[in-house]
């Protein structure tokens, strides 16, 4: 029991001494990079680049290079997820892999064009009545 208490106390002190911003960022970056196995952003970017800048004799270079980079980014993400409580919260291998997720030039992520993501007068984000279901409510957002 005594052998467990000291490492546990040291771990708690290390967490409170370093704060939460570093581990949170490292964990988030690691999860995003691990998601590369689903997103295949490096693969799509490499295939698009190789189709635009055609090089004779390279054949399937874009697909092979993109597959290799996607696996490397996923391995980097798994490493960051496994080591997120350990200090040194800066991104590693930044010369090889950008800290942010990679997408092809032809695709920029954003919200879908769907009514679910549009602003709604009933929630009060785009103006109108804030509580129209309450009788006599006259409070409005952006009332001029």
CORTABEL-V983006 format. One record per backbone hydrogen bond with DSSP energy under -1.0 kcal/mol. NH is the residue of the N-H (numbers start at 1). CO is the residue of the C=O. Records with the same first field share a line. If there is no record, write none. Layout:
BEGIN
NH->CO  CO
END
This chain:
BEGIN
5->1
6->2
8->4
9->5
10->6
11->7
12->8
13->9
14->10
15->11
16->12
17->13
18->14
19->15
24->20
25->21
26->22
27->23
28->24
29->25
30->26
31->27
32->28
33->29
34->30
35->31
36->33
37->34
38->35
39->35
40->36
44->40
45->41
46->42
47->43
48->44
49->45
50->46
51->47
52->48
53->49
58->55
64->60
65->61
66->62
67->63
68->64
69->65
70->66
71->67
72->68
73->69
74->70
75->71
76->72
77->73
78->74
79->75
80->76
81->77
82->78
83->79
86->83
97->93
107->104
114->112
117->114
125->120
130->139
134->131
137->134
141->128
END
